[in-house]
């Protein structure tokens, strides 16, 4: 498994973010999400070493996942702000 290089400001949030990732992409598990997105995109991602994977393809996978997560977090923050104003 690849080591995570991104460090969360609040490490305790990792489990919640992993669950959000799996939920948004209708995945069976957070770890499986990247493989499912890669398959949808037609990108040959395999378990283990992916040294032959292009940067562009890796970005397509991560972009899909991260983009959806950011959109959902923004939606939730907006919803919370609307509730706080009432």
Secondary structure, DSSP 8 states (H G I E B T S, - for coil): --------SSGGGHHHHHHHHHHHTT-SSHHHHHHHHHHHHT----SS--TTS-HHHHHHHHHHHHHHHHHHHHHHHHHHHHHHH-
